Amino acid sequence: MAKNNILIIDDDEDIIETVSILLEHEGFTISSSDNVEEGLEMIRNSPPDLVLLDIMFPEKKTRGFEAAAQIKEINEKLPVFAFTAINREYSFDFSKEEIQADEFINKPVATDKLVELIRKYI
């Protein structure tokens, strides 16, 4: 069975819609959630092959950091890409090790770069 199921967890519906369309065009199957708690439940019930996780959420600007750790507690082998505009808004320089993510991707990202990274993992 092909590994092509991607879960997007992001509070921005426009990002979810745009990235979903782009990745579906590349042959991936997309599911999404606009909040962390629902996304974590989706991972427990029907694990994806990879998670694109936003970092900043309305309830807490760093909720995605905590979520990355929670995802790794559920499944330490599940690739998690931190997918965020935090560097544009706050000029932070986080490494993937600091946030328990396999990759750290700044928004916006070129589709070809994103697809290349995804295919490296699944």
N, C-alpha and C positions, 0 to 999 in steps of 0.2 A: 504494500500500500504506500502510495506516495505521501511524503510528509510535506504538506502544503497548507496546513490550517494555521492561520494567524489570528490572534486576538489583539485588538486595539483597545486600550483603556485610556481614554482621554475625555476631558470635560467639554472640549470644543467640538461640537457636532460638525462644523465645517471641515475640520481636520479629519475626523472620522470618515466623512463622506468622500472627501478628495482622495485620501490615502487608500480607502477601500476600492474606489473605482480604478485607481492606478494599479494596485496590486492584483485585483481581479483580472484586469487586462493581461497581466503577466502570468496568469494561471493559478494564483493562490485563492484559497477559500477564506473569506473574512467573516469573523464575528466581532462584535464590539460591545463596549459598555461605556457609559459616560460617568461612571463612578467606581471607585476602587472596590467597595464592598461587593457589589454585583460582579465585578471582574474576578475577584478572588473566588467567589462561589462558582462562577463559570469554569475556572481552572480546576476546582475540586471535582465538579460534576462531569465535565467533558474537556479534558486537558487538550489545549492546542499544541502545536509543534513549536510555536514561538510567540512571544508577547512583545508588542510595542506599547510601552508604558510612558505616559506623560509624567512629569515630575510635579508641576504646580497645579493644585486643585483649589477651588474656592474655599473649602473648609480649612485648608492649611497649605501654605505655599510649598512645603516640602513633603507633602503626603506621599508622593511617588517614591521618595527615598525609603520610607517605611514599607510601602507596598512591595518594593523590590525585595526587601528582606523577607517579607511574608510569603512571597511567591517562591523564593528559594527554600523556605521552610516546607512548603507544600511539595515542591519537586525541585531538588537542587540541580538537576540536569536540564531543566527547562530553560532555553535561551530567553533572556530578557534584554530588550534594547530600551534604554532610557531615551525617550524621544521628546525633546523639549526645546523651548525657546528661552529657557532660564538664563543662558549666557547673553542673549540679546537684551533681556530686561534688567538683569542684575550684575552682569560681568563677573560671574563666578567661573572658576575653572575646576570642574570636578572630574575626577578620573573614574573609570568604570569600577575600579577596585573599591573606591570609597562608597559607592552606592549599590554594590552587589549586583551590578549589571554586566552583561557580557559585552555590550557595546554602548557607547554614549553618542547619540546623534542629535546634532543641532537642527532645529527647524528654521527655515525650510530646508529640505534636503532634496537633492536631485534624485529623481526616480531611479536612474540607472545605478547610482551609488547604493541606494537603499536595497534594491533588488540583488545587487552583487553581494552585499553583506548578509542578507537573508539566506541566499543560496549557499553561502559559506557555512552556515549553521544547520540548515535543514535540507 
